[in-house]
Amino acid sequence: MATFCLLVAPLPYTVRKKVFRFLSESPIIAKIAYALKISFIFVGILFADALQRMFKISAEAELAKSGQQGSFSDVRTESNIAARNAQRNTYLTGFTLFLSLVLTRTFYIILDLIHTQEQYAKLKQESISKSNGIGEGALKEVEKLKKQLATEQSKVKDFG
């Protein structure tokens, strides 16, 4: 939760850029991310196991309800407890996997945003420098043309 809040917090551009550059280029963080990926693989295995157990318990509960067994209340209580535990495990592991996907995707979207902002700033600087170069040449051309116009107007006055 804190990681997600840090990712989407409205930080200034330079601070966000430094934080994300550190997170994406640090070898220590890369090792931590690798360990987290491995742990999420194990969570995925636990999710599959929890789903299997939930389906198995549901099938056993249906069999117990339809079958003629001696202590119906004991089976029902045990079945309800086991079903609740299986559902809890399924929801916890599924939610953990979903949040890992959301965090990963949010991180890469914000990283792409930072790279795009850097490219935009570069292009803006290039266009300003190019327009300044063209502007100076154009100003010289305008001055030259104004001088020519002034000389032509003076010639016209001399003839008139």
Protein Blocks (a to p, Z undefined) as FASTA:
>chain_A
ZZmmmmmpccdfklmmmmmmmmmmmmklmmmmmmmmmmmmmmmmmmmmmmmmmmmmmmmm
mmmmmpccfblmlmmmmmmmmmmmmmmmmmmmmmmmmmmmmmmmmmmmmmmmmmmmmmmm
mmmmmmmmmmmmmmmmmmmmmmmmmmmmmmmmmmmmmmZZ
